[in-house]
């Protein structure tokens, strides 16, 4: 299992990655730079509870491995290793397993908008700081995410974007929203095209 050095700042980039693509890679690179992280761990979900049946875990991991990952990026097999399926449980186990690591959970604006549908979502917000990243092709959703239930309830825990680099050193609940330009690719468009190669 992946093991961080003591006090290492690690971004946990969770998702189904069906398939992983250049847009995901751009998100990971942006998080790595904006938060001044030591590493990004791609945390591939075993089976997303809110999404329809997906290709098996190994197939989706392979799409991440096919990307030109930066040297400070790696795949974490936390969910199968821990036997967890929900982010709440995975983050809880990660904090126990690596008590000195400074974790930040990385997610897109779409996921932040639907976060209140996730099991134990309040516990997620209170377990590790959260970085929310906008997508340029989904402006209206980004606006709704910043005004959504999670944003409203945790408005006092939000830090300004220009202070994003401090997020890794804060105690949860703490979150910020990045609006930096990002690659507009999305997995659903790739699946609809039926050929990820054309992207």
DRENVO-199502 format. One record per residue: residue number from 1; residue in one letter; x negated, y, z negated of N, C-alpha, C, O, CB in turn. Coordinates in steps of 0.05 Angstrom, whole numbers. Each point is the difference from the previous one (the first is absolute). Glycine has a CB too. Layout:
residues N
<node NUM; 'A'; <X; Y; Z>; <X; Y; Z>; <X; Y; Z>; <X; Y; Z>; <X; Y; Z>>
...
***
This chain:
residues 199
<node 1; 'X'; <-17; -24; 0>; <17; 24; 0>; <-18; 25; 0>; <-21; 0; -13>; <58; -25; -11>>
<node 2; 'X'; <-28; 46; 38>; <-14; 25; 1>; <-3; 10; -28>; <18; -1; -17>; <1; 11; 62>>
<node 3; 'X'; <-43; 1; -51>; <-6; 10; -27>; <-13; 27; 2>; <-22; 2; 10>; <18; -49; -28>>
<node 4; 'X'; <17; 68; 7>; <-13; 27; 1>; <-21; 3; -21>; <0; -15; -20>; <42; 33; 37>>
<node 5; 'X'; <-61; 0; -12>; <-20; 6; -21>; <14; 16; -22>; <22; 10; 4>; <-59; -9; 30>>
<node 6; 'X'; <25; 0; -57>; <12; 14; -23>; <5; 29; 8>; <-17; 14; 11>; <-7; -44; -43>>
<node 7; 'X'; <48; 39; 26>; <8; 28; 4>; <2; 8; 30>; <0; 23; 6>; <-21; -12; -50>>
<node 8; 'X'; <23; -31; 61>; <2; 6; 29>; <28; 10; 6>; <20; -10; -11>; <-54; -26; 21>>
<node 9; 'X'; <35; 56; 8>; <26; 11; 10>; <9; -15; 25>; <-14; 1; 20>; <3; 45; -40>>
<node 10; 'X'; <34; -60; 18>; <9; -17; 21>; <28; 7; 9>; <18; 2; -17>; <-47; -39; 0>>
<node 11; 'X'; <33; 41; 43>; <26; 4; 11>; <12; -27; 7>; <-12; -15; 16>; <0; 61; 1>>
<node 12; 'X'; <36; -52; -27>; <14; -24; 7>; <20; 6; 21>; <21; 12; -5>; <-27; -31; -42>>
<node 13; 'X'; <0; 12; 72>; <17; 6; 23>; <18; -24; 5>; <-8; -19; 14>; <-27; 50; 6>>
<node 14; 'X'; <60; -29; -30>; <18; -23; 2>; <18; 2; 24>; <6; 22; 10>; <-7; -26; -59>>
<node 15; 'X'; <9; -20; 59>; <19; 0; 23>; <2; -28; 11>; <-15; -18; -6>; <4; 65; 16>>
<node 16; 'X'; <31; -50; 8>; <4; -26; 13>; <-19; -2; 24>; <-8; -22; 7>; <56; 21; -21>>
<node 17; 'X'; <-56; 24; 26>; <-19; 0; 22>; <8; -20; 22>; <-13; -20; 6>; <-24; 33; -37>>
<node 18; 'X'; <60; -7; 43>; <12; -18; 19>; <5; 14; 27>; <23; 7; 7>; <-1; -32; -44>>
<node 19; 'X'; <-44; 29; 53>; <-28; -6; -5>; <-14; 25; -11>; <10; 22; 1>; <-10; -57; 35>>
<node 20; 'X'; <-25; 31; -46>; <-17; 23; -7>; <-9; 12; 26>; <-5; -13; 20>; <-10; -9; -64>>
<node 21; 'X'; <12; 49; 44>; <-7; 14; 24>; <-17; 25; -6>; <-6; 6; -23>; <48; -23; 45>>
<node 22; 'X'; <-49; 32; -1>; <-17; 23; -3>; <12; 21; -18>; <-14; 15; -14>; <-4; -24; 59>>
<node 23; 'X'; <45; 11; -46>; <13; 19; -18>; <-5; -6; -29>; <-5; 18; -16>; <40; -12; 51>>
<node 24; 'X'; <-34; -32; -42>; <-7; -9; -27>; <-29; 7; -7>; <-6; 10; -21>; <40; -47; 25>>
<node 25; 'X'; <-51; 32; 16>; <-29; 5; -5>; <-4; 30; -5>; <-17; 8; -17>; <5; -47; 46>>
<node 26; 'X'; <26; 56; -15>; <-3; 29; -3>; <10; 8; -28>; <-13; 17; -13>; <19; -10; 62>>
<node 27; 'X'; <15; -19; -58>; <10; 5; -28>; <-21; -8; -20>; <-6; 15; -18>; <54; -23; 33>>
<node 28; 'X'; <-60; -15; -12>; <-20; -10; -18>; <-24; 18; -1>; <-11; 6; -21>; <27; -53; 29>>
<node 29; 'X'; <-25; 56; 16>; <-23; 18; 1>; <6; 27; -13>; <-17; 11; -13>; <2; -34; 56>>
<node 30; 'X'; <40; 32; -38>; <7; 26; -12>; <1; -2; -30>; <-10; 18; -14>; <37; -8; 54>>
<node 31; 'X'; <-16; -31; -51>; <1; -4; -29>; <-29; -2; -12>; <-6; 12; -20>; <51; -35; 25>>
<node 32; 'X'; <-62; 8; 9>; <-27; -3; -9>; <-15; 26; -3>; <-14; 6; -19>; <13; -51; 41>>
<node 33; 'X'; <5; 63; -2>; <-14; 25; 1>; <14; 21; -19>; <-14; 13; -15>; <0; -23; 63>>
<node 34; 'X'; <40; 12; -46>; <14; 21; -15>; <-2; -4; -30>; <-1; 19; -15>; <32; -14; 53>>
<node 35; 'X'; <-31; -30; -47>; <-1; -6; -28>; <-29; -6; -10>; <-4; -4; -24>; <51; -14; 27>>
<node 36; 'X'; <-66; 18; 16>; <-28; -5; -7>; <-1; -27; -14>; <-12; -2; -22>; <1; 51; 19>>
<node 37; 'X'; <22; -70; 15>; <1; -26; -12>; <-25; -16; 5>; <-14; 6; 20>; <63; -6; -15>>
<node 38; 'X'; <-55; -19; -22>; <-23; -18; 6>; <8; -21; 20>; <-17; -7; 17>; <0; 14; -63>>
<node 39; 'X'; <42; -17; 45>; <9; -21; 19>; <30; 2; 5>; <14; 12; -16>; <-51; -42; 0>>
<node 40; 'X'; <45; 18; 38>; <28; -4; 5>; <4; -30; 2>; <-14; -14; 16>; <20; 58; 9>>
<node 41; 'X'; <13; -55; -40>; <7; -29; 3>; <27; -2; 15>; <20; 11; -9>; <-45; -22; -34>>
<node 42; 'X'; <25; -3; 65>; <24; -5; 15>; <15; -22; -15>; <-9; -23; 0>; <-12; 37; 45>>
<node 43; 'X'; <43; -8; -57>; <15; -19; -16>; <24; -10; 16>; <22; 11; -2>; <-36; 13; -41>>
<node 44; 'X'; <9; -45; 58>; <21; -11; 18>; <21; -15; -17>; <-6; -17; -16>; <-27; 12; 54>>
<node 45; 'X'; <58; 12; -34>; <22; -12; -15>; <5; -29; 10>; <-3; -6; 24>; <24; 51; -32>>
<node 46; 'X'; <-15; -63; -10>; <7; -27; 8>; <26; -1; 16>; <1; -13; 21>; <-25; -4; -62>>
<node 47; 'X'; <44; 31; 32>; <25; 2; 14>; <15; 25; -11>; <7; 0; -24>; <-4; -51; 32>>
<node 48; 'X'; <0; 71; 9>; <13; 25; -10>; <29; -5; -7>; <15; -9; 18>; <-46; 36; 11>>
<node 49; 'X'; <39; -23; -54>; <27; -6; -9>; <22; 16; 14>; <23; -9; 2>; <-42; -2; -45>>
<node 50; 'X'; <12; 35; 54>; <20; 17; 13>; <-1; -1; 30>; <15; 15; 13>; <-18; 14; -52>>
<node 51; 'X'; <-13; -47; 50>; <-2; -2; 29>; <8; -28; 9>; <-2; -20; -15>; <-34; 55; 16>>
<node 52; 'X'; <45; -38; 24>; <8; -26; 10>; <-24; -20; 2>; <-23; 8; -4>; <60; 14; 30>>
<node 53; 'X'; <-31; -46; -19>; <-21; -21; 2>; <-23; 10; 17>; <4; 11; 21>; <31; -47; -27>>
<node 54; 'X'; <-59; 31; -4>; <-24; 9; 13>; <-18; -23; 7>; <3; -22; -10>; <1; 66; -14>>
<node 55; 'X'; <-24; -39; 42>; <-21; -20; 4>; <-13; -8; -26>; <1; 16; -19>; <-8; 1; 66>>
<node 56; 'X'; <-6; -40; -48>; <-11; -9; -25>; <-23; 18; -9>; <-11; 16; 16>; <24; -63; -5>>
<node 57; 'X'; <-21; 44; -35>; <-20; 17; -13>; <-26; 0; 16>; <-12; 22; 6>; <32; -31; -51>>
<node 58; 'X'; <-30; -14; 53>; <-26; -3; 14>; <1; 15; 27>; <-20; 12; 8>; <12; -56; -31>>
<node 59; 'X'; <31; 43; 36>; <2; 14; 26>; <-2; 30; -3>; <-13; 13; 16>; <42; -50; 0>>
<node 60; 'X'; <-16; 47; -37>; <-1; 29; -4>; <-28; 9; -11>; <-9; 22; 7>; <59; -22; -16>>
<node 61; 'X'; <-62; -16; -7>; <-28; 6; -9>; <-18; 1; 24>; <-18; 17; 1>; <26; -40; -45>>
<node 62; 'X'; <-4; 5; 63>; <-17; 0; 24>; <2; 26; 16>; <-20; 9; 12>; <26; -58; -10>>
<node 63; 'X'; <18; 62; -2>; <2; 25; 14>; <-16; 22; -13>; <-9; 19; 13>; <55; -33; 3>>
<node 64; 'X'; <-49; 13; -43>; <-17; 19; -14>; <-29; -5; 7>; <-15; 18; 4>; <49; -15; -42>>
<node 65; 'X'; <-42; -29; 38>; <-27; -7; 6>; <-8; 8; 28>; <-24; 4; 6>; <27; -41; -39>>
<node 66; 'X'; <16; 39; 51>; <-6; 8; 28>; <-5; 30; 3>; <-9; 8; 21>; <37; -46; -7>>
<node 67; 'X'; <-23; 53; -35>; <-6; 29; 1>; <-29; 5; -7>; <-12; -15; -14>; <60; 25; 2>>
<node 68; 'X'; <-59; 12; 22>; <-28; 7; -7>; <-1; 13; -27>; <-2; 25; -3>; <-9; -19; 52>>
<node 69; 'X'; <14; -22; -70>; <1; 10; -27>; <-27; 13; -8>; <-21; -9; 8>; <54; -26; -20>>
<node 70; 'X'; <-31; 58; -2>; <-23; 14; -10>; <-14; -18; -21>; <12; -17; -12>; <9; 62; 21>>
<node 71; 'X'; <-47; -40; -13>; <-16; -16; -19>; <13; -1; -29>; <-4; -19; -14>; <-37; 30; 41>>
<node 72; 'X'; <54; 10; -34>; <12; 2; -27>; <29; -10; -1>; <15; 7; -18>; <-46; 31; 8>>
<node 73; 'X'; <39; -53; 31>; <27; -11; 0>; <-2; -31; 0>; <-17; -12; 13>; <34; 52; 12>>
<node 74; 'X'; <1; -52; -40>; <1; -29; -1>; <29; -10; -4>; <17; 16; -8>; <-64; -17; -10>>
<node 75; 'X'; <51; -24; 23>; <27; -11; -5>; <0; -13; -28>; <-18; -14; -7>; <25; 5; 57>>
<node 76; 'X'; <14; 16; -65>; <3; -13; -26>; <23; -20; 2>; <21; 6; 11>; <-37; 36; -35>>
<node 77; 'X'; <11; -66; 14>; <20; -21; 0>; <14; -2; -27>; <5; -22; -10>; <-32; -3; 45>>
<node 78; 'X'; <32; 48; -47>; <11; 1; -27>; <27; -15; -2>; <3; -15; -19>; <-26; 59; 13>>
<node 79; 'X'; <41; -39; 25>; <27; -12; -3>; <-2; -31; -1>; <12; -12; -18>; <8; 52; 41>>
<node 80; 'X'; <-33; -52; -3>; <-1; -30; -2>; <-17; -9; -23>; <6; -21; -12>; <-1; 19; 61>>
<node 81; 'X'; <-26; 17; -56>; <-16; -9; -23>; <15; 2; -26>; <-3; -17; -18>; <-38; 33; 43>>
<node 82; 'X'; <57; 6; -28>; <15; 4; -25>; <27; -16; 1>; <12; -5; -21>; <-33; 50; 16>>
<node 83; 'X'; <30; -52; 29>; <26; -13; 3>; <23; 20; -3>; <21; -8; -9>; <-41; -34; -9>>
<node 84; 'X'; <14; 67; 25>; <21; 21; -2>; <12; 7; 27>; <-13; -4; 21>; <-11; 22; -62>>
<node 85; 'X'; <48; -7; 40>; <13; 9; 25>; <9; 29; -2>; <7; 12; 21>; <8; -59; -13>>
<node 86; 'X'; <-14; 58; -32>; <9; 27; -3>; <-23; 18; -9>; <-17; -8; -16>; <63; -9; 4>>
<node 87; 'X'; <-47; 41; 24>; <-21; 19; -6>; <-4; 5; -30>; <-22; 1; -10>; <30; 20; 55>>
<node 88; 'X'; <14; -18; -59>; <-1; 4; -29>; <-16; -21; -14>; <-18; 6; -16>; <62; 16; 18>>
<node 89; 'X'; <-39; -47; 5>; <-14; -22; -13>; <-30; -1; 8>; <-17; -7; -16>; <60; -19; 14>>
<node 90; 'X'; <-48; 31; 28>; <-27; 0; 10>; <-17; 21; -13>; <-23; -5; -8>; <39; -13; 52>>
<node 91; 'X'; <-5; 43; -46>; <-15; 21; -12>; <-5; -5; -30>; <-21; 6; -10>; <40; 26; 43>>
<node 92; 'X'; <1; -43; -46>; <-3; -7; -28>; <-23; -20; -4>; <-17; 4; -18>; <66; 5; 10>>
<node 93; 'X'; <-50; -30; 24>; <-21; -20; -2>; <-27; 12; 7>; <-20; -7; -12>; <54; -28; 24>>
<node 94; 'X'; <-35; 53; 8>; <-25; 12; 8>; <-12; 17; -23>; <-24; -1; -4>; <39; 2; 52>>
<node 95; 'X'; <2; 13; -62>; <-10; 17; -22>; <-11; -18; -23>; <-19; 8; -13>; <53; 28; 25>>
<node 96; 'X'; <-21; -59; -16>; <-10; -18; -20>; <-27; -13; 9>; <-18; -3; -16>; <66; -6; 1>>
<node 97; 'X'; <-48; 1; 40>; <-24; -14; 11>; <-24; 18; 1>; <-23; -8; -6>; <53; -22; 33>>
<node 98; 'X'; <-26; 56; -19>; <-22; 19; 3>; <6; 25; -17>; <8; 20; 12>; <-19; -38; 34>>
<node 99; 'X'; <9; 17; -72>; <9; 22; -17>; <-16; 26; 3>; <10; 21; -7>; <4; -55; -25>>
<node 100; 'X'; <-38; 33; 43>; <-16; 24; 2>; <1; 12; 28>; <-11; 22; 4>; <-19; -41; -39>>
<node 101; 'X'; <42; 6; 54>; <3; 11; 27>; <20; 23; 0>; <19; -1; -15>; <-31; -44; 35>>
<node 102; 'X'; <7; 65; -3>; <19; 22; 2>; <16; -4; 26>; <-9; 8; 22>; <-22; 24; -47>>
<node 103; 'X'; <54; -44; 23>; <17; -7; 23>; <18; 23; 7>; <10; 14; -17>; <-12; -62; 5>>
<node 104; 'X'; <6; 51; 38>; <21; 18; 11>; <15; -16; 21>; <-11; -13; 17>; <-17; 55; -25>>
<node 105; 'X'; <55; -42; 6>; <16; -14; 19>; <6; 18; 24>; <10; 22; -4>; <11; -50; -33>>
<node 106; 'X'; <-27; 19; 61>; <3; 16; 24>; <25; -10; 15>; <3; -24; 6>; <-53; 32; -3>>
<node 107; 'X'; <68; 11; 5>; <24; -8; 14>; <8; 23; 19>; <-8; 23; -3>; <23; -52; -36>>
<node 108; 'X'; <1; 21; 59>; <11; 20; 19>; <25; 13; -11>; <12; -9; -19>; <-31; -17; 57>>
<node 109; 'X'; <26; 49; -25>; <24; 15; -9>; <25; -17; 2>; <18; 3; -16>; <-40; 39; 31>>
<node 110; 'X'; <24; -59; 5>; <24; -17; 3>; <3; -18; -25>; <23; -2; -10>; <-29; 2; 60>>
<node 111; 'X'; <-15; -12; -58>; <1; -17; -24>; <7; 16; -25>; <14; -10; -18>; <-47; -21; 39>>
<node 112; 'X'; <22; 55; -23>; <5; 16; -24>; <30; 8; -1>; <12; 2; -21>; <-59; 16; 22>>
<node 113; 'X'; <59; -14; 23>; <28; 7; 1>; <17; -23; -10>; <21; 5; -13>; <-30; 25; 52>>
<node 114; 'X'; <1; -54; -33>; <16; -23; -8>; <-10; -13; -26>; <10; -21; -9>; <1; 13; 57>>
<node 115; 'X'; <-31; 21; -61>; <-11; -11; -24>; <20; -7; -22>; <-3; -20; -13>; <-37; 46; 23>>
<node 116; 'X'; <62; -10; -13>; <19; -7; -21>; <15; -26; 5>; <13; -10; -18>; <-7; 58; 12>>
<node 117; 'X'; <-9; -60; 30>; <11; -26; 5>; <-19; -23; -8>; <8; -23; -1>; <18; 43; 39>>
<node 118; 'X'; <-50; -13; -44>; <-20; -21; -8>; <5; -9; -28>; <8; 16; -18>; <-42; 4; 49>>
<node 119; 'X'; <28; -45; -36>; <3; -11; -27>; <-20; 13; -19>; <-24; 1; 6>; <41; -45; 13>>
<node 120; 'X'; <-7; 55; -41>; <-18; 11; -20>; <-15; 25; 10>; <-23; 3; -7>; <19; -48; -13>>
<node 121; 'X'; <18; 62; 36>; <-15; 22; 12>; <-10; 20; -20>; <-21; 13; 4>; <49; -20; 37>>
<node 122; 'X'; <-14; 11; -63>; <-9; 18; -20>; <-27; -10; -12>; <-18; 16; -6>; <66; -2; -5>>
<node 123; 'X'; <-50; -40; 8>; <-24; -12; -11>; <-24; 5; 19>; <-22; 4; -9>; <49; -39; -16>>
<node 124; 'X'; <-21; 33; 51>; <-21; 6; 20>; <-11; 28; -4>; <-24; 4; -1>; <46; -35; 34>>
<node 125; 'X'; <-4; 50; -36>; <-8; 28; -3>; <-16; 4; -26>; <-16; 19; -2>; <56; -5; 28>>
<node 126; 'X'; <-34; -31; -46>; <-14; 4; -26>; <-24; -19; -3>; <-14; 1; -21>; <58; 12; 2>>
<node 127; 'X'; <-50; -28; 40>; <-23; -19; -2>; <-25; 12; 12>; <-22; -1; -12>; <53; -37; 14>>
<node 128; 'X'; <-29; 49; 22>; <-23; 13; 14>; <9; 25; 14>; <23; 3; 7>; <-46; -48; -1>>
<node 129; 'X'; <4; 64; -2>; <7; 24; 16>; <8; -9; 29>; <-9; -21; 9>; <-23; 49; -37>>
<node 130; 'X'; <48; -12; 41>; <10; -7; 27>; <-6; 21; 20>; <4; 24; -5>; <33; -50; -16>>
<node 131; 'X'; <-49; 18; 44>; <-5; 18; 22>; <21; -6; 22>; <2; -22; 9>; <-52; 25; -20>>
<node 132; 'X'; <65; 18; 18>; <20; -2; 22>; <-10; 15; 24>; <-9; 23; -2>; <47; -27; -32>>
<node 133; 'X'; <-38; -10; 57>; <-11; 12; 24>; <22; 3; 21>; <14; -20; 6>; <-59; 1; -16>>
<node 134; 'X'; <48; 43; 22>; <20; 5; 20>; <-7; -13; 26>; <-23; -6; 5>; <35; 49; -28>>
<node 135; 'X'; <8; -46; 40>; <-4; -10; 28>; <9; 22; 19>; <22; 11; -4>; <-16; -60; -10>>
<node 136; 'X'; <-23; 57; 33>; <7; 23; 18>; <25; -4; 17>; <13; 19; 8>; <-61; -9; -7>>
<node 137; 'X'; <55; -35; 4>; <23; -5; 18>; <26; -3; -17>; <21; -6; 12>; <-51; -17; 21>>
<node 138; 'X'; <28; 27; -59>; <24; -4; -16>; <3; 24; -20>; <3; -4; -24>; <-8; -47; 28>>
<node 139; 'X'; <5; 75; 9>; <1; 24; -17>; <24; 2; -18>; <-3; 8; -23>; <-22; 13; 59>>
<node 140; 'X'; <49; -28; -25>; <24; 3; -17>; <-1; -20; -24>; <9; 7; -21>; <17; 7; 62>>
<node 141; 'X'; <-37; -37; -37>; <-3; -19; -22>; <-20; 9; -20>; <3; -4; -24>; <10; -33; 55>>
<node 142; 'X'; <-34; 50; -21>; <-20; 11; -19>; <12; 21; -18>; <-5; 1; -24>; <-31; -10; 58>>
<node 143; 'X'; <53; 26; -22>; <14; 21; -15>; <18; -13; -21>; <1; 8; -23>; <-4; 24; 62>>
<node 144; 'X'; <19; -52; -30>; <18; -14; -18>; <-15; -14; -22>; <9; -1; -23>; <23; -4; 60>>
<node 145; 'X'; <-56; -6; -31>; <-16; -13; -20>; <-8; 19; -22>; <0; -7; -23>; <-16; -26; 58>>
<node 146; 'X'; <8; 58; -27>; <-8; 20; -19>; <23; 10; -17>; <-4; 12; -21>; <-33; 1; 52>>
<node 147; 'X'; <61; -18; -21>; <24; 9; -15>; <17; -23; -10>; <21; 4; -12>; <-20; 36; 40>>
<node 148; 'X'; <-12; -65; -25>; <15; -24; -7>; <1; -5; -30>; <-11; 16; -16>; <-2; -34; 60>>
<node 149; 'X'; <26; -4; -51>; <4; -6; -28>; <-26; -3; -16>; <-3; 11; -22>; <45; -34; 35>>
<node 150; 'X'; <-62; 9; -2>; <-25; -4; -14>; <-14; 27; -3>; <-11; 5; -22>; <7; -51; 41>>
<node 151; 'X'; <4; 63; 2>; <-13; 26; -2>; <13; 18; -21>; <-14; 14; -14>; <1; -19; 62>>
<node 152; 'X'; <39; 4; -49>; <15; 17; -19>; <-5; -9; -29>; <-6; 16; -17>; <41; -8; 52>>
<node 153; 'X'; <-33; -34; -39>; <-3; -10; -28>; <-29; 5; -10>; <-4; 5; -23>; <40; -40; 32>>
<node 154; 'X'; <-55; 32; 10>; <-28; 3; -9>; <-13; 26; 11>; <-24; 1; 5>; <20; -51; -6>>
<node 155; 'X'; <21; 71; 3>; <-10; 25; 11>; <-21; 12; -18>; <-19; 14; 9>; <63; -6; 12>>
<node 156; 'X'; <-42; -12; -47>; <-20; 11; -19>; <-27; -14; 2>; <-20; 10; -9>; <57; 3; -21>>
<node 157; 'X'; <-37; -37; 42>; <-24; -16; 2>; <-15; 5; 27>; <-21; -11; 4>; <42; -24; -34>>
<node 158; 'X'; <-9; 51; 47>; <-12; 4; 26>; <-22; 21; -2>; <3; 21; -13>; <40; -32; 36>>
<node 159; 'X'; <-66; 5; -10>; <-22; 19; 1>; <-2; 11; 28>; <8; -14; 19>; <-33; -10; -56>>
<node 160; 'X'; <16; 49; 41>; <-1; 11; 27>; <-20; -14; 17>; <-19; -13; -9>; <31; 57; -10>>
<node 161; 'X'; <-7; -43; 45>; <-16; -15; 20>; <-30; 8; -3>; <-17; -17; 4>; <57; 14; 27>>
<node 162; 'X'; <-45; 28; -36>; <-28; 9; -1>; <-15; -12; -24>; <-24; 2; -1>; <38; 40; 24>>
<node 163; 'X'; <1; -53; -42>; <-13; -14; -22>; <0; -30; 2>; <-4; -14; -19>; <18; 53; -9>>
<node 164; 'X'; <-8; -49; 52>; <2; -29; 4>; <-24; -15; -9>; <2; -23; -10>; <27; 32; 49>>
<node 165; 'X'; <-53; 3; -36>; <-25; -14; -8>; <-1; -6; -30>; <-16; -17; -8>; <-7; 40; 46>>
<node 166; 'X'; <40; -10; -54>; <0; -5; -29>; <19; -23; -8>; <0; -9; -23>; <-11; 57; 16>>
<node 167; 'X'; <27; -58; 26>; <21; -19; -6>; <-11; -25; -13>; <12; -11; -19>; <14; 28; 57>>
<node 168; 'X'; <-49; -27; -28>; <-12; -25; -11>; <-8; 2; -29>; <-4; -20; -13>; <-12; 11; 59>>
<node 169; 'X'; <14; 34; -56>; <-9; 3; -28>; <23; 7; -19>; <-4; 4; -23>; <-39; 11; 41>>
<node 170; 'X'; <68; -15; -7>; <23; 7; -16>; <13; -25; -11>; <-3; -22; 10>; <10; 63; 17>>
<node 171; 'X'; <9; -37; -48>; <15; -21; -12>; <28; 0; 11>; <13; 22; 2>; <-40; -19; -44>>
<node 172; 'X'; <38; -26; 50>; <27; -1; 11>; <20; 6; -22>; <-4; -6; -23>; <-11; -28; 56>>
<node 173; 'X'; <38; 47; -25>; <7; 6; 27>; <-13; 25; 12>; <-2; 20; -13>; <45; -42; 3>>
<node 174; 'X'; <-54; 19; 34>; <-12; 22; 15>; <2; -8; 29>; <-5; -23; 7>; <-27; 36; -46>>
<node 175; 'X'; <39; 6; 56>; <1; -5; 29>; <-4; 25; 16>; <3; 22; -11>; <28; -60; 2>>
<node 176; 'X'; <-38; 34; 34>; <-2; 23; 18>; <8; -9; 28>; <2; -24; 6>; <-39; 44; -34>>
<node 177; 'X'; <43; 0; 44>; <10; -5; 27>; <-19; 14; 20>; <-4; 24; 0>; <53; -26; -16>>
<node 178; 'X'; <-61; -15; 34>; <-18; 11; 20>; <15; 4; 26>; <15; -17; 9>; <-54; -6; -31>>
<node 179; 'X'; <34; 46; 35>; <13; 5; 26>; <-21; 4; 22>; <6; 13; 20>; <32; 9; -44>>
<node 180; 'X'; <-61; -33; 20>; <-21; 2; 20>; <8; -14; 26>; <15; -20; -1>; <-50; 22; -36>>
<node 181; 'X'; <26; 8; 60>; <6; -14; 25>; <-8; -29; 0>; <-23; -6; -7>; <19; 50; 31>>
<node 182; 'X'; <22; -61; -15>; <-6; -29; 0>; <8; -12; 27>; <15; 11; 15>; <-9; -13; -65>>
<node 183; 'X'; <-17; -22; 55>; <7; -15; 24>; <29; -7; -1>; <10; -10; -20>; <-57; -8; 24>>
<node 184; 'X'; <63; 23; 18>; <29; -4; -1>; <9; -29; 5>; <24; -5; 0>; <-20; 51; 14>>
<node 185; 'X'; <-22; -65; -10>; <9; -27; 5>; <16; -12; -23>; <-5; 7; -23>; <-36; -13; 52>>
<node 186; 'X'; <60; -11; -22>; <14; -14; -21>; <4; -29; 8>; <0; -6; 24>; <24; 48; -37>>
<node 187; 'X'; <-23; -60; -6>; <2; -29; 5>; <25; -7; 16>; <-1; -18; 17>; <-25; 10; -59>>
<node 188; 'X'; <48; 21; 36>; <25; -7; 14>; <-2; 5; 30>; <11; -15; 16>; <15; 26; -58>>
<node 189; 'X'; <-40; 11; 50>; <-3; 6; 28>; <-18; -22; 14>; <5; -8; 22>; <0; 57; -32>>
<node 190; 'X'; <-25; -58; -5>; <-17; -21; 11>; <15; -26; 3>; <-2; -13; 21>; <-38; 35; -42>>
<node 191; 'X'; <56; -29; 1>; <16; -24; 2>; <20; 2; 23>; <5; -20; 14>; <-10; 12; -63>>
<node 192; 'X'; <18; 32; 53>; <19; 4; 21>; <-13; -3; 27>; <12; -11; 19>; <14; 41; -49>>
<node 193; 'X'; <-51; -21; 33>; <-14; -2; 25>; <-8; -29; 6>; <-4; -7; 23>; <-12; 54; -29>>
<node 194; 'X'; <13; -63; -15>; <-6; -28; 3>; <-29; -5; 7>; <-8; -22; 6>; <54; 16; 8>>
<node 195; 'X'; <-63; 27; -15>; <-28; -3; 7>; <-16; 21; -14>; <-1; 23; 10>; <13; -43; 35>>
<node 196; 'X'; <-24; 14; -67>; <-16; 20; -15>; <-24; 10; 16>; <-11; 21; -6>; <26; -42; -36>>
<node 197; 'X'; <-23; 6; 63>; <-23; 7; 15>; <3; 27; 15>; <-20; 14; 5>; <10; -62; -1>>
<node 198; 'X'; <35; 55; 4>; <4; 24; 15>; <-2; 25; -18>; <-1; 22; 11>; <29; -48; 20>>
<node 199; 'X'; <-30; 22; -56>; <-4; 23; -18>; <-30; 2; -7>; <-8; 18; -15>; <54; -23; -4>>
***
